[in-house]
Amino acid sequence: MYTDLRLELLPWEQARAHAAPIRFAVFVEEQRVPAEIELDQMDAKSVHAVAYYRESPIATGRLLPDGHIGRMAVLPAWRGRGIGGRILAKLIEAARARGDREVVLSAQVHAMAFYRAHGFVEEGAEYMDAGIPHVNMRRAL
């Protein structure tokens, strides 16, 4: 697809400078998530996927130690091009490689079809998180 696109799995110390600005642009600026809850103590314990086009970071996501995938964010200019799917696949691959039997996530309701297309199934009722409707989803590995 994009020959100048690369995905890396990184610890937070290496990912922070690239992942944090993407997350702030998407979650804090665009979706109005409070800035003080965007970065948390789980960042240092998670594996982070960062997508780069040439040398510019354009998307990110993280895999927590318990198999939760979260903080999936793609810069607006890059949406609809399969970048989010590649980030998600990289995180699923990392979970499988370390022996996880499943991955779970808290999907924003508007993104449920995206996650369904990647094998996730919703469970439980819709709930609000940071003022945004979410639903839990799960995928066996």
N, C-alpha and C positions, 0 to 999 in steps of 0.2 A: 504494500500500500504506500507507505511513506518510507523511502530508503533512508531518510535522515532522521527517522524516529528511533529512539532507543529507550528501553525500560530498564530501570535498575532497582534492585532490592537493597535497602540501606538501613542501618541503625539510625536512630533519631539524631545523634550527634552529626552525622553526615547529611541527613535528609532535611533537617530543620530549615536551613537557609533557603532551600528550594521549595519545600512543601508548605511551610507556614504562610508565605505570601499568597499561594494559590488558595489555601483554605480561608484566609482572611478575605480575599477578593470574593470568593463564592459564598461562604457562609455568613461572614460578618457584614460585608458591604452589600451584597446582592440579596441575601435572605434575611438579613437583620437579626442574626443570632448574636446574643450579647458577647462582646469580645472577650470578656473575662472567663467564659466557659469554653471557648474554642480550643485552646491548648490545655492539656491536662496531664496529670501524673502518668497516665497510661502511654503517652507518647514515647517516653524513655524505655518502656518495656515492650514496645511493639516493633514489628518489621514494617518498613514503609516502602511502598512502590512509588517511584517517581518516573513520569514519562517526560522525555526531552525531545523537542524538535530542534534539530541542530544542537545548539547548546542551551536553548531556552526551556526552562521547566514549564510544562503545560497542563499536567494532571497529576493527581496523587491519590493514594488510599493507604490504609494501614490494616495490619493483621495483629490482633491482640493475642496474648499468650493462651487465652481460653477458646480461640477459634472464631472470635467475632471479627468481622470485617467492618470497617467504618471509615468515616472521614473521606469518602469517595468524592472527589471534586475535579471537574474539568473546566478549564477557563472557557468562557462563553464562545470565543472565536473558534474553538476546537470541538465543540459539541456536535454530535450527529455524524462523526467521522470514524467511529469505532474505537476511539482512544480509551473511553471508559471501560469498554468490554475487554480491552487488552490489559488494562490495570487490574480489573477484576480477575481475569484468567491468571495473571501473574501471582496474585495473592492466593488464589485457590491452589495453584501449583505449589506455592511455598507451604501452605497448610498441609497438603498431601505429602510433601517431601519430609515434613517433620513428624508425620504419623497421625495427624488429626483424622478423625473419622467423619467429621462433618464441619461445616462452616455455617455461621448464623450472622444475621445482620438486622439492623433496624432501618428499614427502607422508608424514605419519604414516599407518601402515597402516590404522588405524581410519577415516581420512578419504579413502581411495582412491575410494570410490563417489561422494563429493561431487565430487572432481576429474574423475572419469570423466564425470559428468553435465555437466561444463563443457568437454568435448572433449579432456581429457588422456588420454594412453595411457601405461601403465607400461612401464618398460624396465629390464632388469637385475634382479639379485637383491636381496632384502630385506637391509637392514643396520641396525645400531644407531647411533643418534646421540643423545647426551645420555641414554642409557639407554632410549630409546624406539625401537621398530621403525619403519623408514622404507623407502620405495621411491622411486626417481627416476621422474618423469613428465614428459611433453613434449607440447606442442601447437603445431602449425604455425599461423601467422597469415595 
